[in-house]
């Protein structure tokens, strides 16, 4: 399966671990990437809030280039890049006036974009939809037995306004399922779609640190060994500001924050050095040392007391055998 | 019944009557001009008299028509007034009184189709003229028809043994007519039997329901078929043939005394997902609840050790009757019954709260559904009526009740489930009464209409229950602040103070929506009725005919028609019974002769029409190789007439001649009311395919 690849600025800098692990894992899943030539910034979250039209034009340029280079199936690994590109395409399709204005701007560079001609998806979405859990399961050689993970989706990837909805916007479970396929023990993580603070770290640190604290506290409350993310912004905030949170609130969190591609790589038996390890603020080594060679003994079902009432039956949640 | 093709337009003396309907029609349409025009311009088409009148439907208006029929020798009548749904019967009767066959009268709707939907007087007047011209052309082709008289079997089938079905069955049985009551579950009682108290009077549900259940069980006029389902319905109003599957109970009801020893000795305990709503257990051989009617248990073969592994038979071994009442060899039985009318009272399903994962049901132990809470409160329930957390012992100190879960939400059901506000108030009162806990109600709007309901709301307010207006965002155990640890936190925007609030509680009750039964569509198809877009059975008229359906002889009652509380359900059960009793009293029924029929010589036997009939009126005669339409079952919808590729099906009152003539009439005028070139008469008798 061939895809156009839009790395975005973070995959070249702070999230290079995400880029490296994605590149290492992709061939094993039959994914081939071709990087979009001459791509530019997606505008992140700020530009669109300040100057909407130039922001759409900025993203429109990437879409126009993708169409020109015949990369009609684009992958963006960063949630912000993904949402900006997908949103621009949809809004241009829904609003002919916006499409006309954006194309007026693009014409200055000899470009034109016809809405709907490029489909942009998040890397995680492509793995769920195109590769599938079974194909992932088939690649697992070193299951992540005994590792307790908190699946963190962030606020962007399952937003309901886009037509490409692939999971429940309020309580998604596809990352839970992927991690279970890798052999990890997934904890319930009720704040899985709550905000990581985004760029609030630069504007109102107090606000951002409180948001980050809530996420760390919840993962720790559920005794997760680590948080697994699929967005560079989330990773940066939770990892890079964890010490700051500890200082501010007198807490002692040491929760590594890794990309789902890094855990896929480990489960696929790839060496850590090709998966971008070593760039984290919180050292994941102690957590990763917990990975056992043997599957954990089946959890003893606590014998309910005589008085206890039965719990409602829930659908089975395992996504194939590792 | 079949319309022999006519080729030449019949001669007729037609009277045209244009109604003012006060200003309803006359305010937009120039009715005097319309009548004048019809009298002059349509004289060649057979119109001998055309009048306008203030209210044609009044006695005086009707008498006008009757006098003209007699004095002018009219042979056809066209009334241009409201929709035929309202006054067609009125004018047909007027014709009949004057000695004219009622089916020689045609109504033209110039109110619903003209004056109420147009504002331009000139164009509206032109359209009224065109519609009347269509009616005049058409009525010439009308034929005198006689209604079909069918006898009515006095036995009634009631499907569903909840309170609606129970009420309907008792009303009919008490008036002396036989009833067959079919219930899917092992006992009658329905959802009401699961409840603890009923709002607003707080009387115990079982105390008021069980006398009725006992009455059903012992009534000489009621044949009770529990653990049974309707498999097939044939026939038509007055004489339906119904096939009922009586599922094997594996208990011989002739000898069983209902002593319950088999239940006591059964070693298999399973979660009871139906009667106990998943909150309690039952055995593999069970009776849903102590007051079950009938008293006989059933074996759940999916969980029974004998049926799964071939040994055990504890129930049979311990059965004290001679001969033993447990019969593992019992088979499903198919029973054929003949009935005249059918009442569907199949009830509702509770919304599956797992569909809103952010409310935590199934993940967070102490989130309950409304039905679970009913069982928790019930003295005969799993906790003996103790309001406790899922551990079975701890009393909650704070309880949150969330309204509209799955209702009034475009993602799930856009409708209001009607009962949730009052039910939540009842829960709040019961929690307070039993535990003294602080109670928070989270609502969008409080809806407490009907007798003594708002008084109950005021009472609960006075008891100190908190009310927060806002749709709950999430129910979570992710503690954020001190004081939230170990609690369930309800995150909500309090729209009265304009703030986000987090309210930690010990227990959450989700007032879940009422939904149509999962198989409502299938059941509707089986009985030849229809479901609304939301999935509820559709009544004949939402205001004036709420328990009848578009299919003659099929009535509906209770929540199957839409969400409603117990008083409304009982009223509908009784209303459906009254309609049926009225029918039975008539002994015979006159059916509208608007029917489709097959011209056998033209039918190729392609069977395209066979599965299209929404009323199951079409069958195929294998011996003759042609399709046949049952005239009593046919409702005259015309689907098969349009579908037949050979033009072999014709509809009375909708023959090709009539429809083509009407179209021709409509095309006499252009939109400004100017006459257009007369079209050559169409070769109406032969369809275009030939």
Interface residues (C-beta under 8 A of the other chain):
Chain A: X168 X170 X171 X173 X188 X190 X191 X214 X217 X218 X221 X305 X306 X307 X308 X309 X310 X311 X312 X313 X314 X315
Chain B: X271 X273 X278 X279 X280 X281 X354 X356 X357 X358 X360 X361 X362 X363 X365 X369 X376 X382 X383 X388 X390 X391 X392 X393 X474 X476 X477 X478 X479 X480
